[in-house]
Amino acid sequence: MGALTESHLLSVFGFAEDDIFIGGTDGTILHYNGKEWSKMDSGGRWNMKRMWGTAHDNLYGVCTDGKILHYNGSKWVPEDTENFPPMSGIWGLAADDIYACCRLGKIARYDGTRWKYMASNSSTDVASIWGTKEGGMYAVGFDGLVLRLVDDQWQRLTFNSNAELYSIYGFGSDRMYFCGSDGTLIQFNGADFKEMPSQTMDFFLDVWGPNEDFIFAVGDEGRIMLLDGDQWTRIESNTEEFLTAIWGTSEDNMYAVGDNGLILHFNGDDWQKVG
């Protein structure tokens, strides 16, 4: 059980070592100012699944309640949108070019003025979305779903897998990683998919790294895997709680969050509970 909250934590995102946000169930939002964690007023009992933003006063969070929240530097406010299905991921390329994904194959884009649905050409649940200005946008989801945005149209890529893909992160269009159900860890170079052995059937819920030589995947029962060359190796997490998200600022300053208010911090040597 976490020292700050008993709620399940689902997302972590920040802008600096002294400006980190964590979102969770039942309206839970936490903020770290470099010295201490504090609870924020979310304005409702939202379940915040993922966050992305450009600055402390321009942060978005998507919720499984079908809402998008915006933090303007002083308070969280629901965006004026139509009712979305349960939301699962968000990523942006600029303040006026942000993408959010949902169940039922729904993807919405924010152009700086309003959120509008895009044609995803799929009814399969989309779980995570990521991209770069140079390499474009990608999304992954259930039943091995992999989408690429081409000329404002989402196109499904051929990937023979029934895995539920929960997260995508990368370092360009030729270096991406997916993780998902039944121990699924995939490397994608923009053309070919490479399934990487994980030696487990546990589910991986998030994949992230501060650079392309230091990649982590987190998931069931406190499992944390580190990519060492072409091999994934399990490292000690000091917990058996399910881990749902990971983010950080550098190789010696990372956070992983999970069930029952768990926050782990990595200092470059090992993972330890916060609080």
C-alpha positions in Angstrom: 0.0 0.0 0.0 1.4 3.4 -1.0 2.1 6.1 1.6 0.3 8.8 -0.5 -2.8 7.0 -1.7 -4.5 3.6 -1.7 -5.8 4.1 -5.3 -4.4 2.2 -8.2 -2.0 4.4 -10.1 -2.1 4.2 -13.9 0.1 6.9 -15.4 3.2 9.0 -14.9 4.5 11.9 -16.9 6.6 15.0 -16.2 8.7 17.8 -17.5 11.7 17.8 -15.1 13.0 16.2 -12.0 10.9 18.7 -10.0 7.8 18.6 -12.0 6.2 15.1 -12.2 2.6 14.1 -12.4 1.0 10.7 -11.5 -2.6 9.8 -12.4 -4.8 7.0 -11.1 -8.2 5.8 -10.2 -11.0 7.6 -8.2 -9.8 11.1 -9.3 -6.3 10.5 -7.9 -3.6 12.9 -9.3 -0.3 13.5 -7.5 2.4 16.0 -8.2 6.1 16.1 -7.2 7.9 19.4 -6.9 11.4 18.1 -6.3 11.0 18.0 -2.6 7.6 16.4 -1.8 4.5 14.8 -3.3 1.1 16.4 -3.0 -2.4 15.5 -4.0 -4.1 17.6 -6.7 -7.8 18.3 -7.1 -8.9 16.5 -10.2 -12.5 17.9 -10.1 -14.1 14.4 -10.2 -13.6 10.7 -9.7 -11.8 10.2 -13.0 -9.6 7.2 -13.8 -6.6 8.8 -15.6 -5.0 6.3 -17.9 -2.3 8.2 -19.6 -0.9 11.8 -19.8 1.0 13.9 -22.3 1.8 17.6 -22.5 4.2 20.3 -23.7 4.7 22.2 -20.4 3.6 22.5 -16.8 0.6 24.7 -17.8 -0.4 22.5 -20.8 -0.8 18.9 -19.7 -3.5 16.5 -20.9 -4.8 13.3 -19.3 -7.1 10.7 -20.9 -9.5 8.8 -18.7 -11.3 5.5 -18.9 -14.5 7.4 -18.2 -14.3 8.8 -21.7 -13.1 12.2 -20.7 -10.0 14.3 -21.5 -8.7 16.5 -18.7 -6.5 19.6 -19.2 -4.2 21.1 -16.6 -3.6 24.8 -17.2 -1.0 25.3 -14.5 -3.5 26.0 -11.8 -6.4 23.5 -12.1 -7.6 20.4 -14.0 -10.6 21.0 -16.3 -12.5 18.5 -18.5 -12.2 19.3 -22.2 -15.4 20.3 -24.0 -15.7 17.2 -26.2 -18.3 14.7 -27.3 -18.5 11.5 -25.3 -15.6 9.3 -26.1 -15.4 5.5 -25.4 -13.1 4.6 -22.5 -9.8 6.3 -23.4 -6.4 4.5 -23.2 -3.6 6.6 -24.6 -2.4 10.0 -25.6 0.7 11.5 -27.4 1.4 14.7 -29.2 3.9 16.3 -31.6 3.1 19.9 -30.7 0.5 21.9 -28.7 -1.7 21.9 -31.8 -1.1 18.3 -32.9 -2.2 15.8 -30.2 -3.6 12.3 -30.6 -5.7 10.3 -28.2 -6.9 6.7 -28.6 -9.8 4.8 -27.2 -11.6 1.5 -27.2 -13.6 0.4 -30.3 -10.9 1.7 -32.7 -11.5 5.3 -31.9 -8.7 7.9 -32.4 -9.1 11.6 -31.9 -6.9 14.5 -32.9 -6.6 18.0 -31.3 -5.7 20.8 -33.7 -5.2 23.5 -31.1 -8.9 24.3 -31.1 -11.0 21.2 -30.8 -10.8 17.4 -30.6 -12.1 15.5 -33.7 -12.4 11.9 -34.5 -10.2 10.4 -37.2 -10.9 7.4 -39.4 -8.9 4.6 -37.9 -10.3 1.9 -40.3 -10.6 -0.5 -37.4 -13.1 -1.3 -34.6 -10.4 -3.0 -32.5 -9.5 -1.4 -29.2 -6.5 1.0 -29.5 -4.4 0.9 -26.3 -1.5 3.2 -26.9 -0.2 5.8 -29.3 3.2 7.3 -30.0 5.3 9.1 -32.7 7.7 11.7 -33.8 7.5 14.7 -36.1 10.1 13.1 -38.4 8.8 9.5 -38.3 5.1 9.9 -37.9 2.5 8.5 -35.6 1.9 4.9 -34.7 -0.7 3.1 -32.5 -1.1 -0.4 -31.1 -4.0 -2.3 -29.6 -5.7 -5.6 -29.2 -5.5 -8.6 -31.6 -2.0 -7.5 -32.7 -3.3 -4.2 -34.0 -0.6 -1.9 -35.3 -1.6 1.3 -37.1 0.5 3.9 -38.9 -0.7 7.4 -39.9 -0.2 8.1 -43.5 -1.5 11.4 -45.1 -4.1 11.8 -42.2 -5.3 8.2 -42.7 -4.6 5.4 -40.3 -3.5 2.2 -42.0 -3.2 -1.2 -40.4 0.1 -2.9 -40.8 0.4 -6.6 -41.4 1.4 -8.2 -38.1 0.5 -11.8 -37.5 -0.2 -11.8 -33.8 -3.2 -12.2 -31.5 -1.5 -10.5 -28.6 -3.1 -7.6 -26.8 -0.6 -4.8 -27.3 -0.8 -2.3 -24.4 2.1 0.2 -25.0 4.3 1.6 -27.6 7.5 3.7 -27.3 10.4 4.4 -29.5 13.3 6.6 -30.7 12.3 7.1 -34.3 10.5 5.3 -37.0 13.2 2.7 -37.2 13.4 1.9 -33.4 10.1 1.2 -31.7 9.1 -1.3 -28.9 5.7 -2.8 -28.2 4.7 -4.7 -25.1 1.6 -6.7 -24.2 -0.1 -9.9 -23.0 1.5 -13.3 -22.4 5.0 -11.9 -22.2 4.9 -10.1 -25.5 7.8 -7.8 -26.3 8.3 -6.6 -29.9 10.9 -4.6 -31.6 9.8 -2.8 -34.8 12.1 -1.0 -37.3 9.4 0.5 -39.4 9.3 -2.5 -41.7 9.9 -5.7 -39.8 8.6 -7.0 -36.5 10.9 -8.9 -34.2 9.5 -10.9 -31.4 11.9 -10.8 -28.4 11.9 -13.7 -25.9 10.8 -12.6 -22.4 10.9 -16.0 -20.7 7.5 -15.3 -19.1 3.8 -15.3 -19.8 3.2 -12.3 -17.5 1.5 -9.3 -19.1 3.7 -6.2 -19.7 1.7 -3.0 -19.4 4.2 -0.3 -20.3 7.5 0.1 -22.1 9.8 3.1 -21.9 13.4 4.3 -21.7 15.4 7.5 -21.3 17.5 6.5 -24.4 17.7 3.7 -26.9 20.3 1.8 -24.8 18.3 1.8 -21.6 14.8 0.3 -22.2 12.4 -1.0 -19.5 9.2 -3.0 -19.6 6.9 -3.2 -16.5 3.9 -5.4 -15.7 2.4 -8.1 -13.6 3.5 -8.9 -10.1 6.2 -6.3 -10.0 8.0 -7.5 -13.0 10.6 -5.2 -14.4 12.6 -6.2 -17.5 15.7 -4.3 -18.8 16.8 -4.7 -22.4 20.5 -5.5 -22.4 21.6 -5.6 -26.0 19.1 -8.0 -27.7 18.1 -9.7 -24.5 15.5 -8.8 -21.9 16.7 -9.5 -18.3 14.6 -9.3 -15.2 15.8 -7.0 -12.5 14.7 -6.8 -8.8 11.7 -4.4 -8.3 11.3 -5.1 -4.5 7.5 -5.5 -5.0 4.9 -7.9 -6.2 2.3 -5.2 -7.0 1.3 -4.9 -10.6 3.1 -2.1 -12.3 1.2 -0.1 -14.9 3.4 2.8 -16.2 7.0 4.0 -16.3 8.6 7.4 -17.0 11.7 9.4 -16.0 14.1 12.1 -16.8 17.4 10.2 -17.1 19.1 6.8 -16.5 19.3 7.5 -12.7 15.9 9.1 -12.2 12.9 7.0 -13.2 9.5 6.2 -11.7 7.2 3.2 -12.1 3.7 3.2 -10.6 1.1 0.6 -10.0 -1.6 -0.9 -7.9 -2.5 0.2 -4.3 -0.7 3.5 -4.6 2.7 2.1 -5.3 5.4 4.4 -6.6 8.9 3.1 -7.3 11.9 5.3 -7.9 15.1 4.2 -9.8 18.2 6.0 -8.8 20.5 4.3 -11.3 21.3 1.3 -9.0 18.0 -0.1 -7.8 14.2 0.4 -7.5 12.9 1.5 -4.2 9.4 2.5 -2.9 8.7 6.2 -2.5 7.3 7.2 0.9 
